[in-house]
Every structure is written in C-alpha cells, then in structure tokens.
Amino acid sequence: LGIITNATLRLHPLPARIAAIVVAFDGVRQAAEAVIYLLAMCSSGVLRRCEFLDPTTIRAFNHYQNYSDESKLPERATLFIELGDATQELLFAHIEIVRDLCLEIDNHAHFNASMDP
C-alpha cells in the first residue's frame, strides 16, 4: 500500500507544424536501430509519436483494408513517426535529419513524409 504525496506534471505546447513519416525497413533490427537513434537525437517535443508494425501486421492490415496493389503498404518492418515543431523551416530540417538517419541505417528503406497544410 502506498500514498502519493507529490506528483509532477509537465506540459508541452502543441506544435504549430506537424509532419507524418512512414519508413519501411528491410528488417526489424534496422527499424529498432532507427528508433534508438531517433530517441537519442530528437530534442524534447520534436519526436511526438513513433509506432512500429512488423511485416505480419502490415500484411493483415493490407488484407483487412482490401487496398488495391498500388495503395498497399510494403510488407516490411515499418515505423510511423510524427514530428512537430514551431516553424515549417525547422520541421523540414528535422524531416531531413530523420530521412538521412533512416537511409544511413538501411539504404533500401522506403521513406515517405507529409506535412500538415
């Protein structure tokens, strides 16, 4: 049994600009390595979300969605990343850093990024 006597809450403002990134790697090891480097490189608040789906999950997702062949996600280890920053220029710079990092880890990675309008 325990009693909480003190708690700290940190609030981070919502970023003005948000980017969504999808990176498909050749293997799980490359995706995991990318996450490790992303956590080490990105300053607080820039890396907002990072989700991993393995090839089996991507296959099930594609099947469930019944996408046409050109719309299906590649059945590879995939990271879904959300970045946020104060300005479009800073966000572009962070997207380039993430792209360069992912392609350095796996030069066959499929990298797609989009920003909010």
Order of alpha helices (4+ residues) and beta strands (2+ residues): beta-alpha-beta-alpha-beta-alpha-beta
